[in-house]
Amino acid sequence: MNKAVTEGLVFMPPAFSSDTLNQWSRSDGSPGSDTYAYFSGAAFVPADADFGGCLEIQKLDQTQRLRFMGQTPIPAGCYLRVTVRIKAIAGALPTIAIAGRPVQANDSTVTGVATRAQPVTIARYGQIYEVSAIVGAGARRGVDLVWGPQAAFGHFGFDLTGPNGGVVRVDDIRIEDVTSVFHREMMDWVDVRDFGAIGDGSTDDSAAFEAADQAARGRRVLVSKGTYRLAQSVTLDSRVQFEGRVTMPDAAILSLTKDYDLPKYIDAFGGDEALALKKALQALMNNSDHESLDMGGRRVSVFEPIDLRAAVPNRSSYAQRRVLRNGQIRAETSAAWNPTVVTSQASYAASNRWRLTNVANIANIPVGSLVEGAGVGREVYVRSVNVGAREVGLSQPLSDAQGTQTYTFTRFKYLLDLSGFDRLDKFEIDDVEFQCSEVASGVLLPPSGVVNVIRNCVFNRPGHRGISSHGEGCQGLLIDHNQFISWEPDKLTQDRYTIGFNVNANDVKIRNNRASQFRHFAVISGAHNIISGNHFFQGDPASSGLRSAGIVLCLRACNTQITGNYVDNCFIEWTNEREPDPDFTGGWGFAGLSITNNVMLCSNVPTWFSFIVVKPYGSGHRIYGMNVTGNTFRSTGIVIDRAERVDTSFAPLDLASMRSVHFSGNTYHNVHLASANPLLVQHAQNSAASVWQVETGAALPFDGYAMEVESVVTRGPSRTGSNAVRHHMPYASVRAGASQNAVQLTWPEAMQGAVTLRVRMDV
């Protein structure tokens, strides 16, 4: 449909007449230029036999120009056909070409484009030649003058070239909308080529894309075949269809606000899945009008880590909720996944507990590296590197590493690396499988941030780590409903080195996850955490095989709830390996741990295996607040000694200082000592004695001392040696016996009988 009708635009210049010759310029059509009015070489002919009224011109200049001085509009996406009918009357025969001057909206001339169409030679007198050319923004087949999106209007006409002296007559010039030749208004798309896009891979087509988007008005934008370079950021608010592909600088953003999903970005970038994911995430972190990027169930194969900060170079921090969801990221074989390993000598002091100083070779140590060395606890990472000061910032203090030594720094490579941000809050990963292929690790968290979320994800066969925190980007972290699948099930437990995840900060929620056969499921350094509903198992087929900790709590005052989990062939280990001076000098000690309503199972383990292990790294430590209730402890195939124990590799606990330890309501199967506190002890004295020694049988938790007797109840009458009934009440003395775990009952006289005691190992 013609735009002259649909939009009220007027394309046709006025007909030639003696009154309109002053509207026809003899140069480029600029206002104020010379016209054909009163020009001796031209005249209006009112009654030509072929044309009726027409303009007669004698060619006097080398290029005889004629341009309409009025502004003929060129709407975005519109194509105009300019037609001239001409015949030679006398003299030399010229050539003719449709020509015009393209003008921008600010009245400046558009440069760098063709302004004259292919010329036509007039070969004989009296014959009518119809010459036409099509003008428009797009470089389509059949378009003679491609003016791009900058041209807002034009001054149209023709040029006569060739020998001078000839006389021609020209009928009225026609200008008509021929947009329908290229596409119909009824189509539900507009093509970027119609707005000046070239698609040659080098011309900047940014303006053409945005012009097409503005003209779409509810229709789709079609990116037809070609390679389109977008040198600037481009936002398309219309739906878009990619037949061609785009290229962009790393810093330029492509925002597809109506078609924001990963499959569309893969189409946009010609099937380059890794690049498409980076550019889509870049748009997500730059207010794409979406809170989440849907991967559309696509598998994205990557040959190197996705560094989100590098993909979003204009952001060093971000605090609005953003979500990556519904797809798979798969590591393909590449040397880019090989860990970077650096060894350096450095010094450490308890007075500067978060720093390594005088670090040699510091410029080669990457942020996010795992730190290993004598006295370095598990999962300590490089948080920052100050090359000038030769200092390395640590994610956690070291346990007993004062002095100078050589450290090893190992930087694992992660499928999704968030470490480049200064701070990242409320970033969520939902329903994404990290297919690590035994070479890559999963996710490296930012150095700082709160309430980030990893939910419904699968970490499949990570080469080294599932999720790592090298700072406090794990503050308030939610790890919910994920699967962690190790590639090491065929290894003996003691030979495994992959770890599900670690956290450093507080308030972490770890819920309803499943993990199989890692060295550790979780290494936790913060406090105030909730760990619930998880199933983690770490067994191997060895007979009397060693087992590793499923959960490692690295902070003695942990204030952590572990409830409703399935702890399978592994144990909960509670340490103080984050203390540079590990000996107890004050404070609460090991405090605030609640282990409730868990299912704990083991098989093919040594008899000394226990489900709960407290490991002091220094002397003088005590437990001050521990609740172990409602758990089921079960061993199959062998009877283990006890469910809980102290690992005395470095030091024992101070059993005389235990406080607020509660063991009750637990169920024991194939566990020799059913620990409880208070412990119900029954004692039968078959021969009269004034002092009865009541043994607890090492059944107090952690083989603790008998520190308190809550109650003594006689079962039946107490009798003297002569069988006389007495109604005496004994007094109790605690910490009796060589192991200090017995109670002595002292009577007024020698007695025999039976009693039940409630004995505590704490005060």
C-alpha distance (Angstrom), angle and dihedral (degrees) to the residues before:
residue distance angle dihedral
M1 . . .
N2 3.82 . .
K3 3.79 115.8 .
A4 3.80 89.5 -143.6
V5 3.77 85.5 70.3
T6 3.77 102.7 32.5
E7 3.77 98.5 45.1
G8 3.79 102.8 22.4
L9 3.80 93.1 -114.6
V10 3.83 119.9 153.8
F11 3.80 114.9 -144.9
M12 3.81 101.5 160.7
P13 3.82 115.5 94.3
P14 3.84 117.4 -141.0
A15 3.81 120.1 -80.6
F16 3.80 117.9 -100.3
S17 3.79 113.7 -91.3
S18 3.77 137.8 143.4
D19 3.83 87.0 -96.8
T20 3.81 97.1 51.8
L21 3.81 102.5 46.8
N22 3.80 88.4 95.8
Q23 3.84 87.6 66.1
W24 3.80 93.3 60.5
S25 3.78 116.8 82.0
R26 3.81 125.4 -147.0
S27 3.82 90.0 -148.6
D28 3.82 131.9 30.8
G29 3.81 99.3 -36.1
S30 3.80 95.8 -103.8
P31 3.80 115.5 154.3
G32 3.80 109.4 -93.8
S33 3.80 95.6 23.9
D34 3.83 121.6 132.2
T35 3.81 114.4 -79.4
Y36 3.79 136.7 -159.3
A37 3.80 92.2 -106.8
Y38 3.84 107.9 114.1
F39 3.81 90.9 -0.3
S40 3.79 109.2 148.4
G41 3.79 92.4 -143.9
A42 3.81 95.3 58.3
A43 3.78 139.4 53.9
F44 3.79 139.4 171.3
V45 3.83 112.5 -111.1
P46 3.81 108.0 -157.4
A47 3.83 99.5 -167.4
D48 3.78 115.6 31.7
A49 3.79 112.5 166.2
D50 3.81 92.3 -127.8
F51 3.79 104.2 29.2
G52 3.77 107.0 25.4
G53 3.79 102.3 -146.9
C54 3.82 111.5 18.5
L55 3.80 144.7 151.0
E56 3.79 120.1 -101.1
I57 3.82 115.6 -155.8
Q58 3.78 131.9 -177.1
K59 3.81 111.4 -151.3
L60 3.78 106.6 -123.2
D61 3.83 102.6 150.9
Q62 3.77 129.9 65.8
T63 3.83 86.5 -116.2
Q64 3.76 110.8 22.6
R65 3.84 105.4 -158.8
L66 3.78 130.8 -163.6
R67 3.83 121.4 -176.2
F68 3.78 132.6 168.9
M69 3.79 106.4 -120.5
G70 3.79 93.1 -150.5
Q71 3.81 119.8 93.7
T72 3.79 110.7 -105.0
P73 3.85 105.7 -159.7
I74 3.82 120.9 -127.7
P75 3.82 106.0 -161.9
A76 3.78 117.9 -156.0
G77 3.79 109.4 -81.7
C78 3.79 93.0 10.8
Y79 3.83 124.7 130.5
L80 3.83 120.6 -157.5
R81 3.79 128.4 -162.5
V82 3.80 116.3 -149.6
T83 3.83 113.3 -160.1
V84 3.81 131.1 -172.4
R85 3.83 127.5 -175.5
I86 3.81 112.1 -156.4
K87 3.81 141.2 168.6
A88 3.82 133.8 -174.1
I89 3.82 117.9 -120.2
A90 3.79 105.8 178.5
G91 3.79 145.0 -20.9
A92 3.78 129.2 27.3
L93 3.79 116.5 -0.3
P94 3.85 113.0 -117.9
T95 3.84 134.4 -162.1
I96 3.80 121.6 -118.4
A97 3.83 132.2 -153.7
I98 3.79 132.3 178.4
A99 3.81 108.4 -113.9
G100 3.77 141.1 170.3
R101 3.79 147.3 165.1
P102 3.84 116.7 -110.7
V103 3.80 113.0 -142.6
Q104 3.81 130.9 -167.9
A105 3.77 123.6 -135.0
N106 3.82 89.9 -96.4
D107 3.85 90.3 57.3
S108 3.80 93.8 -107.1
T109 3.78 119.1 132.3
V110 3.79 118.9 -105.2
T111 3.78 107.3 -123.0
G112 3.75 132.9 -159.6
V113 3.81 96.2 41.3
A114 3.83 133.2 103.5
T115 3.81 113.6 -93.8
R116 3.84 100.3 -179.7
A117 3.81 127.5 56.7
Q118 3.78 126.6 -142.8
P119 3.87 108.5 -61.2
V120 3.80 123.4 -121.3
T121 3.84 120.5 -146.3
I122 3.83 117.9 -133.4
A123 3.80 104.4 -137.0
R124 3.83 105.0 -179.8
Y125 3.76 141.9 22.0
G126 3.77 122.6 -100.9
Q127 3.81 95.1 15.0
I128 3.79 115.3 123.8
Y129 3.81 113.9 -127.5
E130 3.79 119.0 -165.2
V131 3.80 111.1 -155.3
S132 3.79 123.4 -176.1
A133 3.79 141.5 166.9
I134 3.79 134.1 -171.7
V135 3.81 120.0 -129.7
G136 3.82 126.3 -165.7
A137 3.77 147.3 124.8
G138 3.78 99.1 -97.0
A139 3.79 128.1 78.0
R140 3.77 93.4 -130.0
R141 3.78 125.4 152.7
G142 3.78 108.0 -88.4
V143 3.81 95.9 27.3
D144 3.82 108.6 122.1
L145 3.80 100.7 -174.9
V146 3.81 113.3 37.7
W147 3.78 106.7 -168.2
G148 3.81 101.9 167.6
P149 3.80 127.1 -139.4
Q150 3.82 95.3 -57.0
A151 3.81 95.7 74.3
A152 3.81 109.1 93.7
F153 3.83 95.5 172.6
G154 3.79 141.1 -11.7
H155 3.82 143.4 -142.6
F156 3.82 102.9 -130.4
G157 3.81 133.4 -164.2
F158 3.81 136.9 101.4
D159 3.79 145.0 -79.7
L160 3.83 125.2 -129.3
T161 3.79 113.3 -153.7
G162 3.78 134.8 169.6
P163 3.86 127.8 61.1
N164 3.80 120.2 -2.7
G165 3.79 128.0 -121.9
G166 3.77 100.6 54.2
V167 3.81 122.7 126.6
V168 3.81 122.2 -140.3
R169 3.76 135.9 175.8
V170 3.83 120.5 -140.7
D171 3.79 127.0 -160.0
D172 3.80 121.4 -142.1
I173 3.81 112.4 -62.7
R174 3.78 115.1 -114.0
I175 3.81 124.0 -151.0
E176 3.79 116.1 -176.9
D177 3.79 138.9 169.7
V178 3.81 110.3 -106.6
T179 3.79 97.7 168.5
S180 3.79 89.0 123.7
V181 3.80 89.0 65.6
F182 3.82 87.2 70.8
H183 3.78 103.0 30.2
R184 3.74 137.5 -9.2
E185 3.77 126.1 -118.6
M186 3.78 88.7 -128.0
M187 3.83 89.9 66.1
D188 3.80 114.0 101.8
W189 3.81 94.1 -135.4
V190 3.76 143.1 64.0
D191 3.78 121.3 -149.4
V192 3.80 120.2 -131.0
R193 3.80 88.3 -139.9
D194 3.79 88.8 66.0
F195 3.78 87.5 62.6
G196 3.76 97.8 51.0
A197 3.80 104.0 -82.1
I198 3.80 110.3 150.0
G199 3.80 102.0 -171.3
D200 3.80 95.1 -154.0
G201 3.81 95.2 128.7
S202 3.80 94.4 -114.6
T203 3.82 108.8 55.8
D204 3.81 114.1 87.0
D205 3.80 104.5 -114.0
S206 3.82 96.1 176.8
A207 3.82 95.4 110.7
A208 3.79 92.2 47.6
F209 3.82 91.6 53.2
E210 3.78 92.3 51.6
A211 3.82 92.1 44.5
A212 3.79 90.0 53.4
D213 3.78 89.9 48.3
Q214 3.80 92.1 52.5
A215 3.80 91.7 48.6
A216 3.81 94.9 47.2
R217 3.81 95.2 81.2
G218 3.77 95.3 -173.6
R219 3.78 96.8 -25.5
R220 3.78 125.4 108.1
V221 3.78 123.2 -95.3
L222 3.81 110.6 -126.4
V223 3.78 117.4 -150.5
S224 3.78 97.9 -161.9
K225 3.79 124.2 -156.6
G226 3.77 115.6 -52.9
T227 3.78 141.5 73.1
Y228 3.78 111.7 -83.0
R229 3.77 120.8 -161.8
L230 3.79 113.1 -148.3
A231 3.78 105.6 -168.6
Q232 3.79 93.1 179.4
S233 3.78 137.0 42.7
V234 3.80 111.6 -77.9
T235 3.80 129.1 -162.4
L236 3.80 119.3 -163.7
D237 3.79 114.0 -166.4
S238 3.82 92.5 -177.8
R239 3.75 129.3 74.8
V240 3.78 110.5 -90.9
Q241 3.80 137.8 -153.6
F242 3.79 120.5 -159.3
E243 3.78 120.6 -151.2
G244 3.79 90.2 149.7
R245 3.79 128.4 40.5
V246 3.78 135.9 -118.2
T247 3.78 133.1 -137.0
M248 3.80 123.5 -157.6
P249 3.80 139.9 174.1
D250 3.80 114.1 -100.0
A251 3.80 91.9 -106.8
A252 3.82 96.0 48.8
I253 3.81 115.9 96.8
L254 3.79 126.8 -142.7
S255 3.81 109.1 -158.4
L256 3.80 115.4 -170.3
T257 3.76 99.2 -175.7
K258 3.81 97.2 176.3
D259 3.82 97.6 36.9
Y260 3.77 101.6 36.3
D261 3.79 108.0 157.8
L262 3.77 135.0 105.4
P263 3.84 97.6 -106.4
K264 3.81 89.1 59.3
Y265 3.81 91.4 51.1
I266 3.81 89.9 48.5
D267 3.81 87.7 54.7
A268 3.81 90.1 46.9
F269 3.78 94.0 53.5
G270 3.76 96.5 44.4
G271 3.79 98.3 -103.2
D272 3.81 96.1 -51.3
E273 3.80 94.6 141.4
A274 3.80 98.7 -174.9
L275 3.80 93.1 48.9
A276 3.80 90.7 44.8
L277 3.82 91.2 53.1
K278 3.81 91.3 50.1
K279 3.80 93.3 48.7
A280 3.80 92.1 45.5
L281 3.82 90.7 51.0
Q282 3.79 88.8 46.5
A283 3.79 89.2 56.4
L284 3.81 90.7 45.5
M285 3.80 90.7 56.4
N286 3.80 91.3 48.3
N287 3.80 101.0 59.0
S288 3.78 100.8 -87.7
D289 3.83 90.9 176.6
H290 3.80 86.3 -103.7
E291 3.77 130.8 95.7
S292 3.79 93.6 -156.1
L293 3.77 142.4 35.6
D294 3.80 112.1 -136.2
M295 3.79 110.4 -153.3
G296 3.79 88.3 -160.2
G297 3.78 91.9 -131.5
R298 3.80 90.3 -65.4
R299 3.78 124.3 152.3
V300 3.78 111.2 -133.3
S301 3.79 115.3 -158.8
V302 3.79 113.6 -152.4
F303 3.79 130.4 -174.6
E304 3.79 96.6 -165.4
P305 3.81 137.8 24.0
I306 3.79 118.6 -70.4
D307 3.80 102.5 -123.7
L308 3.80 101.9 -161.6
R309 3.79 93.9 -167.8
A310 3.82 90.7 54.3
A311 3.81 88.6 49.5
V312 3.81 89.8 51.5
P313 3.81 101.4 40.1
N314 3.80 94.1 163.7
R315 3.82 93.8 61.7
S316 3.79 125.9 69.4
S317 3.80 92.9 168.2
Y318 3.79 137.7 15.5
A319 3.79 130.3 -171.1
Q320 3.82 107.2 175.1
R321 3.79 118.8 99.0
R322 3.78 112.0 -94.0
V323 3.82 127.6 173.0
L324 3.80 134.5 -158.3
R325 3.79 109.6 -162.9
N326 3.79 150.8 164.2
G327 3.78 111.9 23.5
Q328 3.78 148.8 69.5
I329 3.79 131.4 -96.8
R330 3.77 111.5 -159.8
A331 3.80 128.5 -167.0
E332 3.79 113.3 -136.5
T333 3.78 122.1 -158.1
S334 3.78 110.2 -77.9
A335 3.80 139.4 137.9
A336 3.82 87.0 -121.4
W337 3.82 88.6 82.0
N338 3.79 94.8 59.7
P339 3.81 110.3 113.4
T340 3.78 117.5 -112.7
V341 3.82 109.5 -123.9
V342 3.81 122.5 -165.0
T343 3.81 128.1 174.1
S344 3.79 119.1 -157.7
Q345 3.75 138.8 164.1
A346 3.81 114.6 -119.9
S347 3.78 141.9 161.2
Y348 3.78 129.5 -123.0
A349 3.80 131.7 -167.1
A350 3.79 130.6 -176.6
S351 3.81 89.1 -132.3
N352 3.84 89.2 62.1
R353 3.77 96.6 37.7
W354 3.82 98.8 164.4
R355 3.83 96.5 51.3
L356 3.76 143.1 68.9
T357 3.80 109.3 -152.9
N358 3.81 136.2 -160.9
V359 3.78 88.7 24.4
A360 3.78 114.0 -175.7
N361 3.81 120.1 -142.6
I362 3.80 87.6 13.8
A363 3.82 96.8 155.8
N364 3.81 89.4 66.8
I365 3.81 96.2 53.0
P366 3.83 110.4 100.4
V367 3.79 122.2 -143.8
G368 3.79 109.5 -108.4
S369 3.81 94.9 38.5
L370 3.80 120.9 146.0
V371 3.82 110.7 -117.1
E372 3.79 118.8 -139.2
G373 3.78 130.3 178.1
A374 3.77 143.6 106.3
G375 3.79 110.1 -43.9
V376 3.81 94.0 12.1
G377 3.79 113.3 131.8
R378 3.76 124.6 -139.2
E379 3.82 120.1 -69.3
V380 3.79 100.9 8.8
Y381 3.81 111.3 157.0
V382 3.79 139.8 -171.4
R383 3.77 106.9 -100.3
S384 3.81 98.4 178.2
V385 3.79 140.9 -0.5
N386 3.80 123.3 -146.0
V387 3.79 104.9 -169.9
G388 3.80 94.7 -177.6
A389 3.80 94.1 52.0
R390 3.84 92.5 36.2
E391 3.80 89.6 -129.0
V392 3.79 131.3 138.9
G393 3.81 118.2 -156.0
L394 3.80 113.6 -140.7
S395 3.78 130.4 -144.7
Q396 3.82 89.5 -140.3
P397 3.81 137.2 10.7
L398 3.79 117.9 -98.2
S399 3.78 119.6 -108.9
D400 3.81 104.3 -134.1
A401 3.80 110.4 -14.4
Q402 3.79 105.9 120.0
G403 3.77 113.9 153.7
T404 3.79 132.9 29.8
Q405 3.80 125.6 -45.1
T406 3.78 142.8 139.7
Y407 3.81 115.7 -85.3
T408 3.78 130.3 -164.9
F409 3.81 117.9 -136.5
T410 3.81 115.2 -162.8
R411 3.80 119.3 -173.5
F412 3.79 110.8 -161.0
K413 3.80 118.0 -156.5
Y414 3.80 117.1 -121.9
L415 3.79 131.0 -156.8
L416 3.80 88.7 -134.1
D417 3.79 115.1 27.7
L418 3.81 116.7 -170.5
S419 3.79 96.2 166.5
G420 3.81 95.8 105.2
F421 3.79 93.7 72.5
D422 3.77 120.0 90.6
R423 3.80 88.5 -144.7
L424 3.78 135.4 -3.5
D425 3.81 122.4 -176.9
K426 3.79 131.7 -172.5
F427 3.80 95.6 3.9
E428 3.80 109.7 157.0
I429 3.79 132.4 -164.0
D430 3.80 111.7 -164.8
D431 3.81 130.3 179.9
V432 3.81 95.9 -10.4
E433 3.79 123.7 141.5
F434 3.78 114.9 -144.6
Q435 3.79 101.8 -154.7
C436 3.80 97.4 -164.9
S437 3.81 96.1 176.4
E438 3.83 91.8 -149.3
V439 3.82 91.2 -72.9
A440 3.79 107.3 71.7
S441 3.77 131.6 53.0
G442 3.80 120.9 -133.7
V443 3.82 119.9 -120.2
L444 3.80 131.7 -9.2
L445 3.80 108.9 -158.0
P446 3.82 124.2 -138.5
P447 3.81 119.0 -92.2
S448 3.80 91.3 -113.4
G449 3.80 135.4 18.2
V450 3.79 145.4 106.9
V451 3.80 136.2 -120.0
N452 3.77 98.1 5.1
V453 3.81 112.2 165.9
I454 3.80 135.5 -146.7
R455 3.78 109.1 -176.4
N456 3.83 137.7 167.2
C457 3.80 91.7 -2.7
V458 3.80 132.3 140.6
F459 3.79 122.0 -139.3
N460 3.76 100.2 -163.2
R461 3.81 118.8 -165.1
P462 3.82 99.3 -28.9
G463 3.78 112.1 -161.6
H464 3.80 93.4 -135.3
R465 3.82 114.9 -17.8
G466 3.79 138.3 14.9
I467 3.82 98.7 -156.3
S468 3.80 124.7 -0.6
S469 3.78 131.2 -168.9
H470 3.80 116.8 -162.3
G471 3.79 93.9 175.4
E472 3.79 138.5 0.1
G473 3.79 100.0 -54.4
C474 3.80 83.4 113.5
Q475 3.82 94.5 68.3
G476 3.81 105.0 134.3
L477 3.81 89.8 -4.5
L478 3.81 116.7 175.5
I479 3.82 115.8 -148.2
D480 3.80 104.0 179.5
H481 3.82 136.0 167.3
N482 3.81 96.6 -11.6
Q483 3.79 132.3 145.2
F484 3.78 121.7 -136.5
I485 3.81 111.0 -166.9
S486 3.79 117.8 -174.7
W487 3.80 126.3 -148.6
E488 3.83 89.3 -146.2
P489 3.83 105.6 75.2
D490 3.80 91.5 118.5
K491 3.80 92.3 56.2
L492 3.77 124.5 88.2
T493 3.77 111.6 -103.6
Q494 3.79 93.9 -110.9
D495 3.82 91.0 54.3
R496 3.80 96.3 54.6
Y497 3.79 120.2 102.4
T498 3.83 106.4 171.4
I499 3.79 117.5 107.4
G500 3.79 128.6 -158.9
F501 3.80 96.9 -140.1
N502 3.77 145.9 -43.4
V503 3.81 133.1 -146.8
N504 3.79 131.9 -165.0
A505 3.80 106.1 -176.1
N506 3.79 134.4 65.8
D507 3.80 137.6 -93.2
V508 3.80 97.7 37.9
K509 3.81 119.8 165.0
I510 3.81 115.4 -153.4
R511 3.77 109.2 -178.9
N512 3.79 140.5 167.2
N513 3.79 98.1 -12.0
R514 3.79 128.7 146.6
A515 3.80 123.6 -145.5
S516 3.77 130.8 176.6
Q517 3.78 130.5 -156.3
F518 3.78 106.1 -26.9
R519 3.78 124.7 146.0
H520 3.81 86.0 -110.7
F521 3.78 130.2 -1.6
A522 3.82 93.2 -152.1
V523 3.80 137.6 4.9
I524 3.80 107.3 -163.4
S525 3.79 124.1 -169.4
G526 3.80 102.6 166.3
A527 3.80 132.4 74.7
H528 3.81 139.2 -123.5
N529 3.79 93.5 46.8
I530 3.79 132.5 155.7
I531 3.81 118.4 -147.5
S532 3.80 111.7 -179.7
G533 3.77 143.4 153.3
N534 3.81 96.4 9.3
H535 3.81 128.0 140.7
F536 3.79 114.9 -153.9
F537 3.80 123.2 166.9
Q538 3.78 129.3 -178.9
G539 3.79 108.8 171.6
D540 3.79 129.6 136.8
P541 3.82 133.0 -164.1
A542 3.82 95.9 -104.7
S543 3.79 116.9 121.5
S544 3.81 109.9 -115.2
G545 3.78 85.7 0.7
L546 3.77 124.6 -176.4
R547 3.79 118.7 -107.8
S548 3.79 130.7 -152.3
A549 3.76 130.2 -145.4
G550 3.77 116.1 -83.2
I551 3.79 92.1 -163.4
V552 3.79 121.5 26.2
L553 3.81 114.8 -164.5
C554 3.80 106.4 -163.4
L555 3.80 98.3 -176.9
R556 3.79 120.9 73.1
A557 3.83 95.0 -153.3
C558 3.79 90.8 50.5
N559 3.84 102.9 147.6
T560 3.79 89.2 -158.1
Q561 3.81 133.8 155.6
I562 3.81 117.7 -146.1
T563 3.78 106.9 -177.2
G564 3.77 140.7 156.4
N565 3.82 96.3 5.2
Y566 3.78 130.8 141.1
V567 3.81 104.5 -128.7
D568 3.79 103.4 -168.4
N569 3.81 122.6 -172.9
C570 3.78 93.5 -26.5
F571 3.78 136.6 75.8
I572 3.77 145.3 -132.4
E573 3.80 111.3 -104.7
W574 3.81 120.9 -162.7
T575 3.80 116.2 -165.8
N576 3.80 143.2 157.4
E577 3.79 95.3 -138.3
R578 3.84 92.8 138.8
E579 3.82 94.0 71.5
P580 3.82 119.3 100.8
D581 3.84 88.7 -160.6
P582 3.81 99.6 39.3
D583 3.82 98.8 -176.8
F584 3.81 115.2 102.0
T585 3.80 112.0 -103.9
G586 3.79 101.3 159.4
G587 3.76 144.9 -47.3
W588 3.75 130.5 82.3
G589 3.77 99.6 -44.7
F590 3.80 116.2 -152.0
A591 3.78 99.0 -3.3
G592 3.76 145.2 161.0
L593 3.81 105.1 25.1
S594 3.80 119.7 142.5
I595 3.82 119.2 -173.7
T596 3.80 109.2 -178.2
N597 3.79 140.7 164.0
N598 3.79 96.6 -5.7
V599 3.79 128.1 149.8
M600 3.82 108.4 -131.3
L601 3.78 120.3 -173.0
C602 3.80 135.1 172.8
S603 3.80 136.8 173.5
N604 3.80 137.2 -179.3
V605 3.80 91.9 16.5
P606 3.82 132.8 135.7
T607 3.78 116.2 -92.2
W608 3.82 90.6 -110.7
F609 3.81 92.8 61.1
S610 3.82 114.2 121.4
F611 3.79 133.0 -173.8
I612 3.81 95.5 -140.0
V613 3.80 119.6 44.1
V614 3.81 127.0 -179.9
K615 3.79 112.4 -161.8
P616 3.81 116.7 -172.2
Y617 3.80 113.4 -161.6
G618 3.80 91.5 -160.0
S619 3.77 141.2 26.7
G620 3.78 131.0 -84.8
H621 3.81 98.6 34.1
R622 3.77 124.4 148.0
I623 3.78 138.2 -178.1
Y624 3.77 112.9 -108.9
G625 3.78 107.3 178.0
M626 3.80 123.1 5.7
N627 3.79 129.6 153.8
V628 3.82 120.8 -165.2
T629 3.80 109.7 171.3
G630 3.78 140.9 145.2
N631 3.81 95.8 13.1
T632 3.78 127.3 142.1
F633 3.80 112.8 -137.6
R634 3.80 113.5 -169.5
S635 3.78 135.3 169.1
T636 3.81 123.0 -170.3
G637 3.77 124.2 -155.3
I638 3.79 95.4 8.3
V639 3.79 140.0 42.8
I640 3.79 111.1 -119.5
D641 3.79 121.7 -152.7
R642 3.78 100.4 -121.1
A643 3.81 142.4 -21.8
E644 3.82 96.0 -120.7
R645 3.78 135.1 35.2
V646 3.78 145.9 159.3
D647 3.80 118.5 -107.9
T648 3.82 102.3 -140.3
S649 3.82 95.8 -173.6
F650 3.81 88.8 121.9
A651 3.80 104.4 12.6
P652 3.83 142.4 -26.0
L653 3.77 125.7 -112.1
D654 3.79 119.8 -98.4
L655 3.80 95.3 -110.0
A656 3.80 92.0 -172.8
S657 3.82 91.9 64.0
M658 3.80 102.3 49.2
R659 3.79 115.1 137.6
S660 3.81 135.9 -170.7
V661 3.79 98.8 -5.3
H662 3.80 112.6 162.4
F663 3.82 121.6 -170.3
S664 3.79 112.6 167.1
G665 3.78 144.3 130.4
N666 3.80 93.6 27.0
T667 3.79 123.5 142.6
Y668 3.80 120.8 -138.3
H669 3.82 127.5 -162.1
N670 3.80 119.9 179.1
V671 3.78 89.2 -6.7
H672 3.79 111.4 127.7
L673 3.80 98.0 -152.1
A674 3.79 116.2 42.7
S675 3.79 97.8 -157.5
A676 3.77 120.0 -150.1
N677 3.77 137.5 165.3
P678 2.94 113.4 -132.5
L679 3.79 88.3 33.2
L680 3.78 119.1 -153.6
V681 3.82 107.5 -138.3
Q682 3.79 126.4 -175.0
H683 3.78 119.8 -159.0
A684 3.81 130.7 -176.5
Q685 3.81 118.0 -162.2
N686 3.81 107.5 -159.8
S687 3.79 98.1 178.3
A688 3.75 124.3 48.6
A689 3.78 114.8 -101.1
S690 3.77 134.6 155.1
V691 3.83 91.8 -138.3
W692 3.77 119.6 47.8
Q693 3.83 118.9 -167.6
V694 3.79 109.9 -149.2
E695 3.82 113.5 -162.5
T696 3.82 121.5 -151.4
G697 3.79 91.9 -158.6
A698 3.84 92.4 -130.5
A699 3.80 87.6 -71.1
L700 3.77 94.4 128.8
P701 3.84 109.7 104.7
F702 3.80 113.8 -82.8
D703 3.82 88.0 5.5
G704 3.77 85.8 -75.2
Y705 3.78 130.7 -176.8
A706 3.77 120.8 -91.4
M707 3.79 94.8 -109.4
E708 3.78 103.5 162.1
V709 3.80 141.0 15.0
E710 3.78 113.1 -146.0
S711 3.79 96.4 -174.3
V712 3.79 145.5 -6.2
V713 3.78 119.3 -156.2
T714 3.81 124.6 -179.4
R715 3.75 116.0 -135.3
G716 3.76 105.3 -145.4
P717 3.80 126.1 -21.2
S718 3.79 119.8 -34.4
R719 3.82 111.8 -131.5
T720 3.76 137.8 -163.9
G721 3.76 122.8 -122.7
S722 3.84 87.6 -90.9
N723 3.81 89.2 54.7
A724 3.78 95.1 -106.6
V725 3.78 115.1 149.9
R726 3.78 115.5 -121.0
H727 3.78 129.0 -175.7
H728 3.78 96.8 -146.9
M729 3.81 125.8 144.3
P730 3.82 117.4 -146.4
Y731 3.77 125.9 -143.0
A732 3.79 120.9 -127.9
S733 3.79 130.6 -125.9
V734 3.82 117.8 -165.3
R735 3.84 135.1 -150.0
A736 3.77 91.7 38.7
G737 3.77 125.5 160.4
A738 3.79 131.9 34.4
S739 3.83 92.4 -65.7
Q740 3.82 92.9 41.7
N741 3.81 89.4 -128.2
A742 3.81 97.4 110.6
V743 3.81 132.4 87.1
Q744 3.79 126.3 -139.4
L745 3.80 119.6 -147.5
T746 3.82 113.9 -158.5
W747 3.82 118.7 -158.2
P748 3.81 129.7 -166.0
E749 3.81 88.7 -115.9
A750 3.75 137.6 2.1
M751 3.79 108.6 -62.4
Q752 3.77 140.0 174.0
G753 3.81 130.6 -158.6
A754 3.83 140.9 85.2
V755 3.79 134.1 -64.2
T756 3.79 139.3 -178.6
L757 3.80 118.7 -144.0
R758 3.79 134.6 -170.4
V759 3.77 105.5 -146.1
R760 3.80 127.7 -172.5
M761 3.79 130.5 -159.0
D762 3.82 92.8 -156.1
V763 3.75 136.6 54.7
